Amino acid sequence: MMEFTWQLVLSLVVTAFFLGRLIEGWFARKELAKLEMEVDVISAMSAKLNAEVLELREVVK
């Protein structure tokens, strides 16, 4: 009976560990998607500013 109890405890600990890793991965993917959207916005702003700089350089010449 004692061996069964230790096996049960061990399996619960291992299950909790992997469940925690699964949840952690889900939150990490969610955060990564958010950061990727922010990078896309920054890239778009950068492209717009680069176009404006080129336009102003042409005006100055």
C-alpha positions in Angstrom: 0.0 0.0 0.0 2.9 2.4 0.8 4.4 1.8 -2.6 1.2 2.7 -4.3 1.0 5.9 -2.3 4.5 6.9 -3.3 3.7 6.1 -6.9 0.6 8.2 -6.7 2.4 11.2 -5.1 5.2 10.9 -7.7 2.8 10.8 -10.6 0.9 13.8 -9.2 4.1 15.8 -8.8 5.3 14.9 -12.4 1.8 15.7 -13.8 1.8 19.1 -11.9 5.3 19.9 -13.3 4.3 19.2 -16.9 1.0 21.0 -16.5 2.8 24.0 -15.2 5.2 23.9 -18.1 2.3 23.7 -20.5 0.6 26.7 -18.9 3.9 28.6 -18.9 4.3 27.8 -22.6 0.8 29.0 -23.4 1.5 32.4 -21.6 4.8 32.6 -23.4 3.2 32.1 -26.8 0.6 34.7 -25.9 3.3 37.2 -24.9 5.3 36.4 -28.0 2.3 37.2 -30.2 1.8 40.5 -28.5 5.5 41.4 -29.0 5.4 40.4 -32.6 2.5 42.8 -33.2 4.4 45.6 -31.5 7.4 44.9 -33.7 5.1 45.0 -36.8 3.8 48.4 -35.7 7.3 49.7 -35.0 8.5 48.4 -38.4 5.6 50.2 -40.2 6.3 53.4 -38.3 10.0 53.1 -39.3 9.2 52.6 -42.9 6.9 55.6 -42.9 9.6 57.8 -41.3 12.2 56.5 -43.7 10.0 57.5 -46.6 9.5 60.9 -45.2 13.2 61.4 -44.7 13.9 60.4 -48.3 11.2 62.8 -49.4 12.7 65.7 -47.3 16.2 64.9 -48.7 14.8 65.4 -52.2 13.2 68.7 -51.2 16.5 69.9 -49.6 18.6 69.0 -52.7 
